[in-house]
Amino acid sequence: MNTSYLDYYKLILEKVSFDHHLFTKELEKANQVLTLEEKSKLRKWLLEKRVIPRPTYRAHQKLEEPVNLS
């Protein structure tokens, strides 16, 4: 069974959609590999499936900032 890079990245992005950082990292990898046509199809798929995770507050904090849990 041959899987295209587009199908492969759809599968990966769906599986890592729980983590904004991992999702972004995998999306960057996909953008390096896919053709313009495949990128367009992936974007359309992401919007239709609403796979894009919402970033958490901690994802936007700088490492040196203390985390206030109260």
Buried (B, 14 or more C-beta within 10 A) or exposed (E): EEEEEBEEBBEBBBEBBEBBEBBBEBBEEBEEEBEEEBBEBBEEBBEEEEBBBEEEEEEEEEEEEEEEEE
